[in-house]
Amino acid sequence: MGRRAALLFLASDALRARAAGQEAITMRQRRRLADLLAWSRRFPLYRRLWAGIPSDAGLEALPPVTKADWVHAFDETVLDPHVRYEALWRHMQDVSRVGEPWLGRYSVCRSSGVSGKKSLFVADQGSMDVCWSLWLTRAWLPWLGPGGAVRLARRGGRVAAMIATNGHYASAALIRRPSPMGSIANARSATLSIHKPVGRIARALAHWRPAAIVGYPTILDQLAVEQLEGRLSLDLVLAVSVSEWVEPAARARIEAAFGCPLRDSYAASESLAIGFECPEGWLHVNADWVVLEPVDESLRPVPPGEASHTTLVTNLANHVQPVVRHDLGDRITVRPEPCSCGTPLPAVRVEGRRNDALVFHHAGRRVALAPLGLITLVGSIPGIAMGSQYVQTDARTLSVRVAFLPGADEAGAWAELERRLRAHLRAHGLPDVDVVRSPIPPRRDPRTGKLIKTWSEVGIHAGAAS
């Protein structure tokens, strides 16, 4: 079966499963899960972790995989002898190759790291085709509707994405990968770096004139302000948010500014198409291709309607590097009753990705710094441990809570981080903002237990995660 035929089959199956209802979705999940678990027993990591557990044991009998497990045992998570951590990490040092298939056949991305190493993920073409089919049939087509699809087509199908382009992060790896629809679709998409000042992004958008935009909600909110204040004039059919939680006030501002709906998505490096938002504001999990398990601190199941401590994910599509009961770290709540939108897919609300945009002022201008623009600056600095936090302590101060790895050159690592931060601030027209190293180590939010990476102690955000 050729790729176009495979994509058509997957898209058709996704539509049929959703139309047939919960029983059809559950049947597909069970069949695919059984196949995945049987296959995964061939991999060294799972052979070791599942030793002594009967082959017919259910998913809940298998031990979860932590991020530390994944990092330190990466070479045990794949069977292809050409896929090795050091080789893949060297490939990822070239940011010009983000989205480019590695070894001509693998899609790769990275997430935050532990102990100085990054979590790396590899997917084959079949897994990416599942991702594409789900985004098409359960996200873009329902979000647009017939009228929106016609308007998008009449506007040339142009889509612009505002994301972090300085690393092989999940959103960049997905958006910048060549479209399966061919060169015509690729020519109708543009990617803009969130590390550029919002004014430059706005000018690029004014030139490109997209009909739809995709990006982190914090950057979409900044662009909404540009639109409301008359410095931008986009006519959009749809706005799509990725990677971060959408604040209600930001959602209202974005929709009012652009005169179109904002729809959210739920994805992670472990699974690039976990769920998509419905008009009722719930994220519907693609349960025929992914298993989400909300659990408490003891990793016991949490009932619907109750917020979890964390969430385990199993990706049913990826057989090159199986992800089975991987600890996402997200706090979710499953809707206890069917969603009023009529979708049979289970509905969830997600916490754990909440980061503030930091707002400064210079020469009468309001400048908001997107969280991921700050967070991704630290990625390749040797000696800095996972979990640096950026805190706006007053109108002109950016305080950094940073932890270092044992034996690291702390002075050298801090000097490089400070240099990058000051360059980032200057690029955004904020030369007078002071960067200071906080004596306080990184801390988790006492309410959720999550590591919030950016927040403001100015105004309404005072004390958010102190």
C-alpha positions, 0 to 999 in steps of 0.5 A: 500500500502506497503512502497516499493510500495508507493515509486515506485508509487511516483517515477513513478509519478515524472518521468511521470509528468516531461515527460508530461510537464508543464501542467501536473506539474501545474495540480498536483500542483493545486490539491495538493495545494487545498488539503493542504489548506483545510487540514491546516485549521484544525491546530490552527496556520492557523485557527488563521492566516486565520480567516475571509479569505474565504475558497476558497481564493487563496494562495496569499490571505493568510498571510506569516508565519515568522520564529518568528511566527513558533518558538513561535507557534510551538505547534499550527503547529501540531495536534498530541498531542505527538508532543510538542516543549519541548519534541522534543527539549529534543530529539534533545539534543542527537546528536547520534540520528540525522536521527533517526525517532522520536517516531518511525515515524517522521523525525525531523530537526532544523534550526536557532532560534530566541529569544533563541529558535530554529525553529523545523520541523516535517515530516511524512513518506509520506513526506519523501517518496516524498523527496526520490523519488524526489532525486532519479528521478530528482537528482541522476538518471539524474546527473549520466546518464546511464553510471554514474549509471553503474560506481557507481554500479561497485564501490559498490555504495559507497557514502560519505557525509561531513556535520555538524553532531553536530545537527539535521540540515536538511542535517544531518537529510536527509542524516543520516536517514535510506535509504528506500532501506534497509540495503544494501544501508545504508551500502554503505553510510558513514557520516563524520563530517566537524568539523574534520580537512580536513586532517583527512577527506581526510584520511577517504575518502582514506580508504572508496574510495567512488564513489560519495561525498556529502557535503557543497561546502566549504568542497568539495573545500578543498578536491579538493585542497587536491586532486590537491596537491597529498594528496588525490586520489579519482576516483569519478563519481559525486560530490553533493553540499548542503546547501551553494552557490557554488562559480564559482572558487570553482566549477571549482576547484572541477570538475578539481580535481575530473574529474566529474561534480558537481551538486547543490541542493536546500533544506531547513528545510521547504522542503528537496527537493526544486530543483536540478541543471541541466547541464546549471547551473539552479536549477529546482524547483519541482513545483508539490510538492512545491510552491516558491513565489519570493516577494519584501519587501512588499511581492508582487510578483516579475516578472521573471528575477528580483531578489526577496527580499525574498521567500515564500515556501509552502510544498505540501507533508507534512500534519503532520506540514503543511508549507504554505507561510513560509518566507525562507529569500532566494533571488531568480531570476526566469528564464523568459524563458524555460531552454535550458536543456529541463526540464519543471520545473521552473528554479531559481538562489538562493542567500542568502546562501553565506558564505566564507571559512576562510583561515589561514596558520600555519607552511607552511600549508593552512587551510580553515575553512568550514562556517558551521563548525563555525556556528554550534558551537554556537547552544546550548550556552544559552544566545546567540541570532541568527545571530553571525558572524565570520570575518577573519580580518587579517592573524591570527585573527578571530573576532566574532560579537555576540549578546546576549539575554536580561538578559543573562550571557554575560561573561559566554556565550562568554567564552563558545563560545570562548572555543569552537572556540579555540578548533575547531581551535586547532583541525584544526592545528591552535593554533596561531589564535587569537579569539576576541570579536568584538565591532561591532554587527551583520550586514546584507549585505547592498546589499542583506539584508541577514545575511552573517555569515562568511566572510574574509576581507583578500585579494579578500574578503576585505569589503565583508559585512562590 
